[in-house]
Amino acid sequence: MKRTLISLLCFVAVNITFGQQNFTGETADVTESVNISLNEVNQVFVPSDDHISSLKSGETLNTFNVTFENVPENAQIAINYALAIWEERISSSIPINVTIKWENLPESQLGNGKPGVFYRNFKGTPIANVFYPVALVEKILSKEFNNPDDADIICTFNKSKSWYLGFNGSTPADKYDLVTAVLHEIGHGLGISGFFSNIDGVAQYSNASSSPAIYDYFLFNENKQRIADKSNFACPSVELTQQLTSNSLYLTKSAEDQSVSVYAPSNWINGVSIYHLKSSENNPEFMKAYAYKGEAIHNISDKMISVLSGIGWTENETAGINTAANDEIFNTSEINVYPNPCSGTLTFDCSNSNNQSSVEIRITDLMGRIVYRESNCDVQFNPSYNVDLSAIQSGIYLASVTDINNNTFTKRIIKQ
């Protein structure tokens, strides 16, 4: 009996330890972002830049695993078509589980969407004390982080609306285009989502840690101030509300770049404000806050690519962004880059490289911008080359070494 009890306690201890090793950090749930339906008509069609299969022949998706709840079969075809458009822009070594619901929603809502859960301070997190959507966490870590059967993205569509279920862009003036709506809600699930809320005129974060999501973290005002920096704007505060309703917010990794304007109307609307992009007649955007009848926007814009790349989805050299999270693009035992993550000095150890007198070292962000470059680094007499990264922003970068034979070694690094 004593031996059995000891064995049981050891089993429990091992499982607790295993769980602790595989889960670190903190979770938070988020309120759905809402797509508002308008009665106005805007019959415009923006086709996808990519060649997309109609999926009529029973072809399956590669990146997304979809669970349908009460969704009609003809609507499922349109939904899969929208997901196929996303698959031309993203891929993942870890399947992205999407749950699609077909329910009655308030009359004003066309649909809503959100990440299944957010995590912060997990092992390997790029930026401390910032929440990341679960699909992005799994991309960063190259492994399942929640339960493999749990939803990474949850989208709900209003069954009472009059939907156009085709995918040729010929949306009638009395219907809403389902493909456009699905593209929109998946955008929320991938990370255009966060925790800013407004209670009685006081802006704050809707989580117990009072911490931003990665999308929130990259919001700047026209004065190039980070909104999530509490040294700039206290949280909670009325002053923060004034910023969030200023109609002059931008989402970018660089405070100098104000190319992506965020929807920040003077009257705060929970679930709508901040978590949508501005749209224009010349550059229609499916990620805008409001949807028109007759409107079909099937193209993932450069703004969307910029936003998702900025929060951590790596750019895809053939399409737009790539969620494959291999540490090394060209694997070689001759180069060692450490420490990773790093906070200051990054060392390139080329001591095992053969007959290399000099190399070029280059560090780029996930949008391809060079943050450091040094040609003719003498590794024959100085095989351990140090690079000071203390001045660059926290985030994920690609560190590359090119030898005299134009062979390139690239490793993903995390700057804390």
N, C-alpha and C positions, 0 to 999 in steps of 0.2 A: 504493500500500500504506500509506504513512504517513498519507494523507488518510483512508483507511478506518479505520485504527486510531484516529485522533483522533476521528472521527465516532462510533465505537463507545464510546470512553471518555466522550464528551459525553453519549451516550444513557444510559449507566450512571449517570453523575453526576446527570443530570436525574431519572432514576427513583428514585435514592436520596434526592435532595432532596424529590421528591414524596411518597415514603413517609414521610419524617421529618415533613413538614408535616401529613400525614393521620393519623399515629399518634404520639402522645406518651403518656408515662406508663408504667405497669407492670402486668403481668397476674399473676393468681394463680388456681389451681384450688382447689376446695373439696371436701371429702368429702360424700357424699350424706347428707341428713337422712332418717331412717328412720321409717316408720309401722308401729308394732308391732300385730300382730293378736292379739286375745284370743279365747278360746273362750267367754267369757261372752256372754249374749244381752241386748240392750237394744233391744227393738222400739219405736222412736220415729221419727216422721217430722216433719221441719221443712222445709216447702216453701219455695221461693224466693219472695221478695217481688215478684219481677219476672215479667212475662209472657214466657215463653220458648217459642219454637217447638220442636216435637219434632224438627225437621230430617229428618223421614222423607221429605219430598218432594224431597230433593236440594239443599236450600238450602245455601249455602256460608257459612263463617265470614268475618268481615270483618277482625278484628284478628289472629287467629292463623293461621299457616301450619303445618300439621301433617304430619309425616312419620311413618308407621307402620312399625315393624319387627316382623314376625311377629305382628301383632295380628289376631285373628279379625274378620271383617266385622261381626258382630253386636255385638262389643265396641267397634268403631270408632264405632257410632251413639251408644252411651252416652257415650263419651269426647267426641264432638262436642257432645253435649247439655250436658255439664259445662262445656266451653269457651264455649258460648253463654251460660251463666249468668255466667261471668266477663266476657264481652263486654258485658253489661248494666252492668257496673261500671267497666270500663276500655276505653279506645280508644287508638289510637296512630297517629301519622302514619308511623311505621316499623313494618312488620309484625313480629310476635313469632314467631320460628321455634321450634316445639316438636317435639322428637323423643320419640315414645312407643314404649317397648320392652315386649315381652311375653316374659318369661324366667323360668326357675326361680331363685328366691331362697331364702335360708335360711327354714326353716319359720316362724320367729318374725316374718318381715317380710311385711307386706301389700304394701308398695311403698316406693320411695324417689324423691327428687327433688332437683334442685339447679340453679342457674344454669349456663349453659354455660361462663362464665368471668367473673372479676371484673377490674375496672380501677381504678387509683387514680392521682391526680395527672395526669389527662388535661386537656387544655386546656378550661377552663370548669368544672372540678370544683368542686362547692359547698363541700366541706370537704377541706382538704389532708390527705394521708397516711391517708385512709380509703378502703377498697375499696368499689366499687359494682357490683352485678350488671349484666351487659351490657344486658339489656332496659331497665333504668332509665337507664343511660348513654345509650342511643340516644334515650330519651324526653327526657332533659335537652338533648342536642345536636341533636335533630331530624334525625338522619342515621344511616345504617348505620355501625357502628364496627368490628365484626368482619367477616369475610367474609359477604356476603349470603346464602350457602347454609349457613353454620354454624348450629348449634343455639344459640338463646338460653336455652332451658330444656330439660332432659333429665329425663324421668320413666320409671321402670321399674316394672312391675307383675308380681306373682308369678303366673305362669300355672298353678301347682299349686293355687291357692286356689279355693274354690267361690264363684263370683261371681254376683251378681244383676245382669243387664244391662238391666233396665228402668229407667224414670225416673219412675214414679208413686209411689215411696216405699213400695211394698208388699213390702219386702225380707223374705224368709222367715227364720225363726229359725236356719237352718243355712247362711246365705250372707252374704257381705259385699257391700255396696252399692258398685258401681264408680263411679257418679257422685260419691259422697262422697269416695272415695279420690282421684279425679282432681282435684277441687276442692282437696283437701289438698296434693297434690304440686305443683300449679301455684302455690300460695301460697309454697312453698319457692323455686320458680324465680323468682318476682317479687321476692323479697328477704328472706323469713323464713329466713335462712341466714347462716352466718358461719364464723369461724375459731377459736373457742374449742375447745380440746381438753385432754385430761388424760392425762399420761404419768406413771405411777407416783406418782400423788397430787399432781403438780405441774401447775398450769394454765398454759397458754401459747397462743400463736397458731400455727396450722398453716400458716404461710407464711414465706418467707425474710425478709420485711421486719419480722416481728413487729408487724403492724399489724391493726387491727380492720376488719371490714366495717361498713357503715352501720348495720345492725341491731345489731351489737355496741356501736357508739358510743352508741346511745340507751338502753342498759341502765343502770338506776339501782337502788341498794338502798334499803331502807326509811329509811335515814339521809340519803337524797337525795344520795348520792355516785355519781358516774359510774364504773362498773366499769372502763371502758376507759382511764381517766385513770391513767397510771402513777405520778403523784404521789400518788394515793390508794392504789393497790395495784400493787406491783411485778409485772412479767411477764417471765419466768416466776416463779411463787412458790406456796408452799403457802397463803399468805394469800389469794391470788386464788382458789384452789380452794375455800376456805371460803366465799367470797362466792358463787361459782357453785353451791354446794350448800346455800345458806342457806334455800331455800324462801321467799324474800321478795324477789324481784326484780321489777322493773316495766320496761316499755318505754314510753318517752314522750319527747317533745321538751322537756317542762318537768319539772324535778325535783319540782315541786309536785303534779303529776298522777300518781296511783298507780292509775289505773283499769284498766290492762291488766296483769294478772298473768302472769308468765312461768313455765313449768314448770321448776323448779329443785330437783329432789329431793335428799335428803341423800346418796344414792349416785349418783355421776356415771355417766351412760351415754353413751358417744360416739355421736353421730348422733341422740340423742334429747333429752338435757338441753339446756335453754336455747332450742332452736329450735322450740318448740311453746308454745302458749298454754294456760292453765288453763281447764278447763271445769267447769260446774256442772249440776246436775239442772234447775234453772230456766232456765239459759242454755246449752244444749248448743252445742258448738263443734267444727266439723270439723277445726280446726287443732290439736286436742289430740294428745297423744303416742300414744294407744292407740285402736284401732278395735274396736268390738263387732260381733258378728253381729246381723243384723236391723236395724241402725241406719242411717237415711238422713237426713243433714243437708244440705239443698240450698240453704240460705240463707247468704249472705255477711254475717257479723255486723257490728255496729257496731264491735266490737273490731278485726276485721280491717281495716275501713275506716280506723280510727284508726291502726293500726300502719303500713299502707301509705302513708297520707297523711303520717305522721310521717317516714318515711324518704325521701320525695321524690315519691311519686305524687300529683299534684294532684287535689284533690277535684273531682268532676263535679257541676255544678249541677243536673243532672237525675237522676243516679243515685247515684254515690258518689265515684268517682275518675276522673280523666280524664288520659290520658297525652299528649294533644295538646300539643305543646311550642312553639306559636307564641309569639314574644317579645312581641307586642303583641296584646291582645284587641280594643281599638279603636285602629286605626292612624291616626295623625295626624302631620303634619310640624310642627305648632305646638309640640309639647312635646318636650324632650330631657332624658333622665334619665341621669346619668353620675356617676362611672365605674361600669362594670359588667363584672366584679365590683368590689365596693367593700369596704374594710376599716374605714372610719371615716365620713367625711362623704359623703353622697349629695346631689347637686345637681339640683334641678328647674329647668330653664331654660325659662321661659315667655315669653321675649322676642319670639317670633314670634306669640304668641296675639293675637287681634284683639279690641280693646275689652273686655278683661277687667280689672276693677278688683281682684277677689279670687278666690281659688280655695280649695277644701278639699283638703288632702293627707292621704292615708291609706295606711298600710303594714300589710299583714296577712300572717300566715303561711299555709301551705298548708291549714291546717285552719280558716281563716276568722277566727282570733283577731287582734284589732287590737293591734299592737305600737307604733304611733305614729299620732297623729291631730292635725291642726291645722286649725281652721276659720278662714276670713277671712284667709288669707295674702295680704298686699298685694303683688301682682305688677305693679301699675301703676308704682310707684316702685322696687320691688325685684324685678325680673323673674327673677333667679337666687336661688332660695330653697334654703338649705342645711339639711339634716337630719342630726343626729349619730346614727349607728347603732352607735357603738363599744360600747354596752352590751348590744346584743342578740346572741343566739346566732348562730353560723354556720349558714347554710342558704339555702334558696330562699324568696323572699318576693314578694308582689305589691304594687307601688307604684302608687297611683292618684291622679289629679288630676281633680276635678270642678269644672267652671266654673259661672258664674252662671246658665247656661241648662240646668244639670243634664246636660251632656254629660260623659262620663267617659272618660278615657284611662288605660289600665292597662298596665304593663310588668312583666314578670318580671325580678327582680334576684337576684343572688347575693351574699350577705354572707359574706366570707371570715373 
